[in-house]
């Protein structure tokens, strides 16, 4: 079968049908997008922050009013059960957008400095220009809005290139902003090839790039931007660890860890991918974890009783299946395997949750990002052993500690190489806290009042009377 390089298709993981097909932008169309974005900057940057925030609010209201249709459309694109897809709009998307809008005026205000007689001095935050946002498919609205909203609130124009798997999300955002009254060309989207995106990044009219995706993809973005001296924000791979201490509330910890591993079929940037359990509670934790995992219902994500749907495509599922097979060949045991779930189908995206024990860090499933419904559980004898194993990774996005001792959690957290440390929760992004990573997870920042910093440049005003 020949591949049409001039078009992008959404192949639904539900049944392999083509949900949508779009032509990729030509060079001349991309030129027009860049030119229009540049032309829209002046008026938008002069728009008061309060008016920008009002537009963000109306955009959110559009999503709230159309949430059922949008959620079903999203399920068809990437496979998350329809019982959960509305939550991406009614919780995270809504919460983050409104919080950022509420703190924009303060976060973007002038910075006061000590004054000298006869002078007026201050530092102003000014928009960088045009921001290119390259968004992923796994949480297509949440990940995009982390960058789009603060960039717009800061007075920038934005061009969104969404993952081809969820390209309809870019079009939805465009319609929402139009309905909200955002001036023409302040927000645009483009369906483009990787080569076209690299060419856009090298164009002087792009002033900041945000990328969420793979480590290799992040390296390609940085190479495309090399020598331009523009900012690049990246959120890349992860292998987020969880440590269950001997003093943890076990029933609660089991339930939260199971959800943190398997929600969205494990296709979350901050999903738990490896668990370390103190030896004193290891057996009880594993027994409870297995029982809870077996209660999942794998199936068609359009059916209301389905609690875990297919992975995004067969290739992603094949990668996870290979990790599982390799681990078992090296001595791991599967206490729950996909065979437990009737809807699991080899060579398809339908992959049931898998729980592995007798694992170690020589296995890919404990060292390489899985991004799927599998977890390895290891026994540890002490906090120090857990810390060492948690840090034995090229990634560092989040880590969770399950304990009744807050002081211990803070002390352990201070030694873990990660962007966020949780105590007794996981897989949650709080808009009041900065979202960032270390090592191969990348060097971008989002959310909180600090989340505006990448989209502004500082200018000093030194005025003599």
C-alpha positions in Angstrom: 0.0 0.0 0.0 1.4 3.4 -0.9 1.5 6.2 1.6 0.1 9.6 0.7 2.7 12.0 2.0 0.5 15.0 1.2 -2.2 14.0 3.7 -2.5 13.0 7.4 -5.1 10.5 8.6 -6.5 9.7 12.0 -6.8 5.9 12.2 -9.1 5.2 15.2 -7.7 2.6 17.6 -11.3 1.5 18.3 -11.8 -0.2 15.0 -9.1 0.9 12.5 -11.5 3.2 10.7 -10.4 6.5 9.2 -11.8 9.2 11.5 -10.5 12.1 9.4 -8.0 13.0 6.7 -6.4 16.4 6.1 -4.0 17.7 3.5 -0.7 18.9 4.9 0.1 22.5 4.4 2.1 23.6 1.4 5.1 25.9 1.6 3.1 28.8 0.4 0.3 28.1 2.9 2.8 28.0 5.7 4.3 31.3 4.5 0.9 32.8 4.7 0.3 31.5 8.2 3.7 32.9 9.4 3.0 36.3 7.7 -0.5 36.6 9.2 0.8 35.7 12.6 3.5 38.3 12.5 1.0 41.0 11.3 -1.4 40.2 14.2 1.2 40.7 16.9 1.0 44.5 17.3 -2.7 44.9 18.0 -2.8 41.8 20.2 0.1 42.8 22.3 -1.5 46.2 22.9 -4.8 44.5 24.1 -5.2 44.8 27.8 -4.5 41.7 29.8 -8.0 41.8 31.2 -9.5 41.6 27.7 -7.3 38.7 26.9 -8.4 36.9 30.0 -12.1 37.5 29.0 -11.5 35.8 25.7 -9.9 32.8 27.5 -13.0 32.5 29.6 -15.3 32.5 26.6 -13.1 29.9 25.0 -13.5 27.6 28.0 -17.2 28.2 28.0 -17.4 27.0 24.3 -15.7 23.7 25.4 -18.1 23.4 28.4 -21.1 23.9 26.1 -19.9 21.3 23.6 -18.3 18.8 26.0 -20.3 15.7 25.0 -19.6 16.1 21.3 -15.9 17.0 21.9 -15.4 14.1 24.3 -16.8 11.5 21.9 -14.7 12.9 19.1 -11.7 12.6 21.3 -12.4 9.0 22.2 -12.6 8.1 18.5 -9.3 9.7 17.9 -7.1 8.2 20.7 -9.2 5.5 22.4 -9.7 6.8 26.0 -13.1 5.5 27.3 -15.9 7.9 26.8 -16.8 7.7 30.5 -13.5 9.6 31.2 -12.9 11.9 28.2 -15.3 14.6 29.4 -13.1 15.1 32.4 -10.2 16.3 30.3 -12.4 19.4 29.6 -14.4 19.7 32.8 -11.4 19.3 35.1 -7.9 19.9 33.9 -8.6 22.0 30.8 -11.1 24.2 32.6 -9.1 24.4 35.9 -5.7 25.3 34.2 -7.2 27.8 31.8 -9.1 29.7 34.4 -6.3 29.7 37.0 -3.8 31.1 34.5 -6.3 33.8 33.4 -6.9 34.7 37.0 -3.2 35.3 37.8 -2.2 36.8 34.4 -2.4 40.5 35.4 -0.3 40.0 38.5 2.2 37.6 36.8 2.7 39.9 33.8 2.9 43.2 35.7 6.0 45.4 35.7 8.8 44.6 38.1 9.5 47.4 40.6 13.1 48.2 41.5 14.6 50.7 44.0 14.4 54.2 42.7 17.1 56.9 42.5 16.3 60.6 42.7 15.8 62.1 39.3 15.2 58.8 37.6 12.3 56.3 37.0 13.3 52.7 36.6 11.4 49.5 36.1 11.5 46.2 34.3 8.7 45.3 31.9 7.7 41.9 30.6 7.0 42.0 26.9 5.7 39.2 24.6 8.4 37.2 22.7 6.4 37.3 19.4 5.0 34.2 17.8 5.0 30.9 19.7 4.9 27.5 17.9 3.2 24.8 20.0 3.8 21.2 19.0 1.3 19.1 21.0 0.9 15.4 21.6 -2.1 13.0 21.3 -2.3 11.5 24.8 -3.9 14.4 26.5 -4.4 16.6 23.5 -6.2 19.5 25.1 -4.5 19.6 28.4 -0.9 19.5 27.0 -1.7 22.1 24.4 -3.5 24.5 26.7 -0.5 24.5 29.1 1.3 26.6 26.5 -1.4 28.2 24.4 -3.2 30.0 27.2 -0.1 31.6 28.9 1.4 32.5 25.5 -1.8 34.3 24.5 -2.3 35.9 27.9 1.3 37.3 27.6 0.4 39.0 24.3 1.9 36.5 21.8 0.4 35.1 18.7 0.3 31.3 18.6 0.6 28.6 15.8 -0.5 25.1 16.9 0.8 22.0 15.2 -1.0 19.0 16.8 -0.1 15.4 16.6 -1.6 13.8 13.4 -3.5 11.3 15.6 -5.5 14.2 17.2 -5.4 16.8 14.5 -9.2 17.5 15.0 -8.2 18.9 18.4 -6.3 21.7 16.7 -9.4 22.5 14.7 -11.6 22.4 17.7 -9.4 25.0 19.5 -9.5 27.2 16.5 -13.3 27.2 16.4 -13.4 27.8 20.2 -11.2 30.8 20.0 -13.1 32.2 17.0 -16.4 31.8 19.0 -14.7 33.5 21.9 -13.9 36.6 19.8 -10.2 36.2 19.6 -8.9 38.5 16.8 -8.2 36.9 13.4 -4.8 35.3 13.1 -3.8 35.6 16.7 -4.3 31.8 17.0 -3.8 29.6 14.0 -3.1 25.9 13.4 -1.2 24.0 10.8 -1.2 20.3 9.7 2.4 19.8 8.6 5.1 17.2 8.0 8.1 17.0 10.3 10.3 18.6 7.7 7.9 21.5 7.3 7.9 22.0 11.1 11.7 22.0 11.2 11.6 24.7 8.5 9.2 26.8 10.5 11.4 26.6 13.5 14.3 27.9 11.5 12.2 30.9 10.3 12.9 34.2 12.1 9.2 34.8 12.6 9.0 32.0 15.1 10.3 33.2 18.5 9.6 30.4 20.9 8.9 26.6 20.4 7.1 24.3 22.8 7.3 20.6 22.2 5.8 17.7 24.1 6.8 14.3 22.9 9.7 11.8 22.7 13.3 12.4 23.6 14.3 11.9 19.9 11.7 14.4 18.9 13.0 16.9 21.4 16.5 16.5 20.0 15.2 17.2 16.5 13.5 20.3 17.7 16.6 21.6 19.4 18.7 20.9 16.3 16.2 22.9 14.2 16.4 25.8 16.5 20.2 25.7 16.9 21.9 29.0 16.2 18.7 31.0 16.4 19.0 31.9 20.1 15.3 31.4 20.7 13.7 29.6 23.6 12.7 25.9 23.3 10.5 24.3 26.0 10.4 20.5 26.1 8.6 17.9 28.0 9.9 14.5 26.8 10.1 11.0 28.2 9.3 9.7 31.6 9.6 6.6 33.8 7.9 7.9 36.9 8.5 5.9 40.1 6.4 5.2 43.2 7.7 4.2 46.6 5.3 2.7 49.2 6.8 2.9 52.7 6.1 0.5 55.5 3.9 3.1 57.2 1.6 3.8 54.2 -2.1 3.5 54.3 -2.1 0.4 52.2 -5.7 0.2 51.0 -5.5 3.8 49.8 -2.1 3.4 48.3 -3.1 0.3 46.4 -6.1 2.0 44.8 -4.2 5.2 43.9 -1.2 3.3 42.5 -3.4 1.1 40.3 -5.2 4.1 38.9 -1.9 6.0 38.5 -0.5 3.1 36.4 -3.4 2.1 34.2 -5.6 5.2 33.7 -5.6 6.2 30.0 -4.0 2.8 29.3 -0.8 4.1 31.0 -0.5 6.7 28.2 0.2 9.6 30.5 3.4 11.7 30.8 3.3 11.3 34.6 1.8 7.8 34.9 3.5 5.5 37.4 5.7 3.1 35.5 7.6 1.4 38.3 6.8 0.7 41.9 9.1 0.0 44.9 7.4 -1.4 48.0 9.0 -1.8 51.5 9.5 -5.4 52.3 7.3 -5.2 55.4 4.2 -4.5 53.3 5.3 -5.9 50.0 3.2 -9.1 49.9 0.0 -7.4 51.1 0.5 -4.6 48.6 1.0 -6.9 45.7 -2.0 -9.0 46.6 -4.2 -6.0 46.7 -2.7 -4.5 43.6 -3.4 -7.7 41.6 -7.0 -7.9 42.8 -7.7 -4.3 41.9 -6.1 -4.7 38.5 -8.2 -7.7 37.6 -11.3 -5.6 38.1 -10.7 -3.4 35.1 -13.0 -3.8 32.1 -11.1 -3.7 28.8 -13.2 -3.1 25.8 -14.7 -0.7 23.3 -14.2 2.8 24.8 -17.6 4.0 23.5 -19.3 1.6 25.8 -20.1 3.1 29.3 -18.9 0.1 31.3 -15.4 0.1 29.7 -12.8 1.3 32.2 -9.7 0.8 30.0 -9.7 1.1 26.2 -7.2 0.3 23.5 -3.8 1.9 23.2 -3.4 4.5 20.6 -2.2 2.1 17.9 -1.0 -1.4 17.3 2.7 -0.4 17.1 2.5 1.1 20.6 0.9 -2.0 21.9 3.5 -4.2 20.2 6.3 -2.3 21.9 4.7 -2.9 25.4 4.1 -6.6 24.6 7.8 -7.0 23.6 8.9 -5.4 26.9 6.7 -7.8 28.8 7.9 -10.8 26.8 11.6 -9.8 27.3 11.1 -9.3 31.0 9.5 -12.7 31.4 12.3 -14.3 29.4 14.7 -12.7 31.9 12.9 -14.2 35.0 10.0 -11.8 35.7 6.5 -13.2 36.5 3.2 -11.9 35.3 0.7 -12.0 38.2 -1.8 -10.3 35.9 -1.4 -10.6 32.1 -3.5 -9.5 29.1 -4.8 -13.1 28.9 -6.9 -12.3 31.9 -9.0 -9.8 29.8 -11.2 -11.3 27.2 -11.0 -8.2 25.0 -7.2 -8.4 24.6 -6.3 -9.2 21.0 -2.8 -9.8 19.9 -1.5 -7.6 17.1 -4.2 -5.0 17.9 -4.2 -1.9 20.2 -6.4 -3.8 22.7 -3.9 -4.7 25.5 -5.1 -5.6 28.9 -3.2 -4.5 32.1 -0.1 -6.4 33.1 1.5 -6.6 36.6 5.1 -8.0 36.8 7.1 -9.0 39.8 10.6 -10.4 40.1 11.8 -7.5 38.0 15.1 -5.6 38.0 16.6 -2.6 36.3 18.4 -4.7 33.6 14.9 -5.2 32.1 13.6 -2.7 29.6 10.2 -2.6 31.4 11.9 -1.0 34.4 14.3 1.3 32.5 12.7 2.4 29.2 9.5 4.4 28.9 6.6 2.0 28.3 3.7 4.5 27.9 1.3 1.6 28.2 -0.7 -0.6 30.7 2.2 -2.4 32.4 4.1 -2.0 35.6 6.9 -3.8 37.5 6.9 -4.0 41.3 10.1 -4.4 43.3 10.7 -5.2 46.9 13.0 -2.8 48.8 14.5 -2.9 52.3 14.9 0.8 53.1 14.3 4.4 52.1 17.9 4.6 50.8 17.4 1.6 48.5 14.2 3.1 47.2 15.8 6.4 46.5 18.7 4.8 44.7 16.4 2.8 42.5 14.1 5.8 41.8 17.1 7.9 40.7 18.4 5.1 38.5 16.7 6.5 35.4 17.5 8.9 32.5 14.2 10.6 33.2 12.7 12.8 35.9 9.2 14.2 35.7 7.4 13.1 38.8 7.9 10.7 41.7 5.4 9.7 44.5 6.0 8.6 48.1 3.2 6.9 50.0 3.6 7.4 53.7 2.0 8.9 56.8 5.2 10.8 57.6 5.3 14.2 55.9 8.8 14.9 57.1 10.0 11.6 55.6 8.3 12.4 52.3 10.0 15.8 52.1 13.4 14.3 53.1 13.1 11.5 50.5 11.8 14.0 47.9 14.8 16.3 48.4 17.0 13.4 47.3 15.0 12.3 44.2 15.9 13.8 40.8 12.5 14.9 39.6 10.5 17.9 38.7 7.6 17.1 41.0 7.4 15.1 44.2 4.1 13.8 45.4 3.1 12.5 48.8 0.0 10.2 48.8 -1.1 11.2 45.3 0.2 10.8 41.7 -0.6 11.5 38.1 -2.1 15.0 38.7 -1.0 18.4 37.5 -1.8 21.3 39.8 -1.9 24.6 37.9 -0.7 26.5 41.0 2.6 24.6 40.9 5.3 24.7 38.2 5.3 21.7 35.8 8.9 20.8 34.8 11.3 18.0 34.5 15.0 17.1 34.7 17.5 15.0 32.8 16.0 13.5 29.5 12.5 14.6 30.5 13.5 18.0 29.2 13.8 21.6 30.4 10.5 23.3 29.8 8.3 24.9 32.5 4.6 25.4 32.5 1.8 26.5 34.8 1.9 28.6 38.0 3.0 32.2 37.9 6.3 31.0 36.6 4.6 29.5 33.5 4.4 33.0 31.9 8.2 33.4 31.9 9.0 31.5 28.7 6.6 33.7 26.7 8.0 37.0 27.8 11.3 38.8 27.4 12.5 41.4 29.9 13.1 45.0 29.0 14.6 47.5 31.4 13.4 51.1 31.4 15.9 53.6 32.7 14.4 57.1 32.5 16.1 60.3 33.6 13.8 63.2 34.4 
